Amino acid sequence: MYLSHQTWPDLGDYVAEESVAVVPLGSTEQHGPHLPLATDYLIAEALAREATDRTGFLCTPPVRIAVSEHHRQFHGTMWVEPEVFRDYVESFSRNLAYHGIDRIVYVNAHGGNAQHLREVGRRLRRDETAYAVEWMWDESIPDLVSEIFEHNGPHGGPKETAMVMHIAEELVRTDRLESARDGGIVDLPDANPREFGARTFYDSADNSDNGVFGDQTDATPETGEELFEAATDQLVHLLEWIDSQPFADLMPEPHVDPQPGSRR
C-alpha cells in the first residue's frame, strides 16, 4: 500500500488493523559518470515498494535529499546538514506515530544516512513513541554481493550499477562503464589512506577522481535482478518479524534493580 496513492479513509482502515510503515531513503548525489544522481533513492523506493506489495504493509514516499556533503565537489549533488536530516526524519516519524504507526523500517540505500537514522530510532524508542530500525539493502546480503563481484565498491560500484540496470536500465550510461572503472578506484584498500593510524580523508573526491569505486563492468541486469530479489526477501522477513513482535518487547529494558528511589 503506497501512502500517497490512498485516500484518508483507506489509511484509516489500514491503521485500524496494522501498525507498520516502511520509509525509503536515499540521496541525490553523484554516482560517477555512468549512474544517475537518483541512484540511491531509486533503489530504496523500488525495494520498499516491492516488499510492501508482497506483504500489504504501508510504504511512504521516499526521502530524496539527505546527508551527502562528502560528495559536494561533484556537480548536482544536494545535501542537508546531519542535524536537519535527523530532525526532519524524527518529525515525520512522529507524524506516523500520531496516526497509529508504532513500527517503522527505514529502507536506506545511502551509507551517509545510516548513523543518523539509527540515532532517530534511538530517540523514538527512548520515549516509547515507536520502534524504528534502519535497514541497508546490501548489508542484508553481504555474502551474495561478495560472491558475485570480484571488485565490489561501496559507491557507484558494480552492485549499485547492477541494481539500477534492473530497476531503470535506461538511466545507466552503459557506454561509460569502462571509463567509470578506469577513472575511479578498483581496489578498495587503495581508497582508504591512513597516516600513522589516522583516517586522513573526508570527501569522496579525496580518494576517487570520478567519485566511484569498484569494477562497474562486472554489472549486468541479471545480477541486478538477483540482488534485488535476495534483498527483497530479507526485507520481507524483517517486516514480518517486526510485525509479529509484541510492542512491549521492542521497547527498552527497565532499569536494573534496585529501582531509583525505591528505598526513600
C-alpha positions in Angstrom: 0.0 0.0 0.0 1.5 3.3 -1.1 0.6 6.1 1.2 0.5 8.9 -1.4 -1.9 7.0 -3.6 -4.5 6.3 -0.8 -7.4 8.4 0.5 -7.6 9.2 4.2 -10.5 6.7 4.8 -8.3 4.0 3.2 -5.5 4.8 5.5 -7.9 4.8 8.4 -8.8 1.2 7.6 -5.1 0.3 7.5 -4.1 1.8 10.9 -7.1 0.3 12.5 -5.6 -3.1 11.9 -1.8 -2.5 11.2 1.0 -0.6 12.8 3.9 -1.0 10.4 5.3 1.6 8.0 8.2 1.4 5.5 10.1 4.6 4.7 12.5 4.5 1.7 15.5 6.9 2.0 18.3 7.6 -0.4 20.1 10.7 -1.7 20.6 13.0 -4.7 24.3 12.8 -5.3 26.9 11.9 -7.8 27.3 8.2 -8.6 30.1 8.6 -11.2 29.9 9.2 -14.9 27.6 6.2 -15.6 24.8 6.3 -13.0 22.1 9.0 -12.2 22.2 11.2 -9.2 18.9 9.4 -8.2 20.6 6.0 -7.8 20.2 5.7 -4.0 16.6 6.7 -3.7 15.6 4.7 -6.8 17.0 1.6 -5.2 15.4 2.3 -1.8 12.0 3.0 -3.2 12.0 0.0 -5.6 12.8 -2.3 -2.7 10.3 -0.7 -0.3 7.5 -0.8 -2.9 8.2 -4.4 -3.8 8.4 -5.6 -0.2 5.2 -3.7 0.8 3.4 -5.0 -2.3 4.2 -8.5 -1.2 3.2 -8.0 2.5 0.5 -5.4 2.3 2.3 -3.0 4.7 2.3 0.7 4.2 5.1 2.4 2.2 5.6 6.2 2.4 7.1 8.5 -0.3 10.9 8.4 -0.4 13.3 10.9 1.1 15.4 12.0 -1.8 17.9 14.5 -0.3 19.9 13.6 2.7 23.4 13.6 4.2 25.7 13.9 1.2 28.1 16.7 1.8 31.0 14.4 1.3 30.1 14.3 -2.4 29.8 18.1 -2.8 32.7 18.6 -5.2 30.7 16.8 -8.0 28.0 18.7 -10.0 24.4 18.3 -8.9 25.0 16.8 -5.5 22.4 18.1 -3.0 22.6 17.7 0.8 21.3 18.8 4.1 23.2 19.1 7.4 23.1 16.0 9.6 21.1 17.7 12.3 18.5 18.9 9.8 18.2 15.4 8.4 17.8 13.8 11.8 15.2 16.4 13.0 13.2 16.0 9.7 13.1 12.2 9.8 12.2 12.3 13.5 9.4 14.8 12.9 7.7 12.8 10.1 8.2 9.6 12.1 6.3 11.1 15.0 3.6 12.2 12.5 3.3 8.5 11.6 3.1 7.5 15.2 0.3 10.1 15.7 -1.7 8.2 13.1 -1.2 4.8 14.9 2.1 3.6 13.4 4.4 2.2 16.1 6.9 0.2 14.0 9.0 1.9 11.2 11.6 0.4 8.9 13.8 2.9 7.2 14.8 1.3 3.9 18.1 3.0 3.4 20.3 2.9 0.3 22.8 5.6 1.2 25.6 4.9 3.7 25.8 8.6 4.8 22.3 8.3 6.3 22.9 5.2 8.4 24.2 6.5 11.7 21.7 9.4 11.7 18.7 7.0 11.1 19.9 4.8 14.0 20.1 7.9 16.2 16.5 8.8 15.3 15.4 5.3 16.0 17.1 5.5 19.4 15.2 8.7 20.2 11.9 7.3 19.2 12.5 4.2 21.3 13.7 6.0 24.3 10.4 7.8 24.9 8.5 4.7 23.6 6.9 6.5 20.7 7.8 3.9 18.1 10.3 1.2 17.3 12.3 2.3 14.2 15.2 0.5 12.6 17.5 1.3 9.7 17.9 -1.4 7.0 20.6 -1.2 4.4 19.9 -3.5 1.4 23.5 -4.6 0.7 24.2 -5.3 4.3 21.3 -7.8 4.3 23.0 -9.9 1.6 26.8 -9.4 2.1 27.8 -13.0 1.1 25.9 -12.8 -2.2 27.4 -9.4 -3.1 30.9 -10.7 -2.4 30.3 -13.9 -4.3 29.0 -12.1 -7.4 31.6 -9.3 -7.7 35.4 -9.7 -7.6 35.9 -5.9 -7.2 32.9 -4.5 -5.3 32.7 -0.9 -4.4 30.8 1.0 -1.7 29.7 3.8 -4.0 28.8 3.7 -7.7 30.3 0.3 -7.9 29.0 -2.9 -9.6 26.3 -3.7 -7.0 24.6 -0.3 -7.4 25.2 -0.3 -11.2 23.6 -3.8 -11.5 20.6 -2.7 -9.3 19.9 0.3 -11.4 20.3 -1.8 -14.6 17.5 -3.9 -13.2 15.3 -1.1 -11.9 15.8 1.6 -14.5 18.2 0.4 -17.2 17.5 3.3 -19.4 19.2 5.6 -16.9 22.5 3.8 -16.9 25.2 5.1 -19.3 26.5 1.7 -20.3 29.0 3.2 -22.8 30.8 4.7 -19.8 31.3 1.6 -17.6 34.9 1.2 -18.6 35.7 4.9 -18.1 34.0 4.7 -14.7 36.2 1.9 -13.7 39.4 3.3 -15.1 38.8 6.8 -13.7 37.9 5.6 -10.2 39.3 3.2 -7.6 39.0 -0.5 -8.4 40.7 -2.0 -5.3 39.2 -0.7 -2.1 42.4 -0.8 0.0 43.7 1.9 -2.3 40.8 4.1 -1.3 41.4 4.1 2.5 44.5 6.2 3.0 45.7 6.5 6.6 48.7 8.1 8.2 50.0 6.6 11.4 46.6 5.1 12.2 44.6 8.2 11.4 41.9 8.3 8.8 43.1 11.3 6.7 40.2 11.8 4.3 36.7 13.2 4.5 35.3 13.5 1.0 34.8 11.1 -1.9 36.9 13.3 -4.1 39.8 12.8 -1.8 40.1 9.2 -3.0 38.5 8.9 -6.4 38.8 11.4 -9.2 35.4 10.4 -10.7 33.7 9.6 -7.4 33.3 5.9 -7.8 34.8 2.6 -6.6 35.0 -1.0 -7.9 34.7 -2.5 -11.3 31.5 -1.3 -12.9 32.0 -3.6 -16.0 31.0 -6.6 -13.8 27.4 -5.3 -13.5 24.6 -6.8 -15.6 20.8 -6.5 -15.4 20.7 -10.2 -14.5 22.9 -9.8 -11.5 20.9 -6.8 -10.5 17.7 -8.8 -10.5 19.4 -11.5 -8.4 20.5 -8.9 -5.8 17.1 -7.2 -5.9 15.2 -10.5 -5.3 17.5 -11.6 -2.5 17.4 -8.2 -0.7 13.6 -8.0 -1.1 13.3 -11.4 0.5 15.3 -10.2 3.5 13.2 -7.1 3.8 10.0 -9.1 3.7 11.3 -11.3 6.5 12.2 -8.2 8.6 8.8 -6.7 8.1 7.0 -9.9 9.1 9.3 -10.3 12.1 8.8 -6.7 13.4 5.0 -7.0 12.9 4.9 -10.2 14.9 6.7 -8.8 18.0 4.7 -7.5 21.0 5.3 -3.8 21.2 6.5 -4.0 24.8 9.2 -6.5 23.7 10.6 -3.9 21.3 10.9 -1.2 23.9 13.9 -0.5 26.2 14.7 -2.8 29.1 13.7 -1.4 32.5 16.3 0.0 34.8 18.0 -2.7 36.8 17.0 -3.2 40.5 17.0 -1.6 42.9 14.8 0.9 41.2 15.9 4.5 41.6 14.2 6.0 44.7 12.7 2.6 45.8 14.1 2.9 49.3 13.4 6.5 50.0 
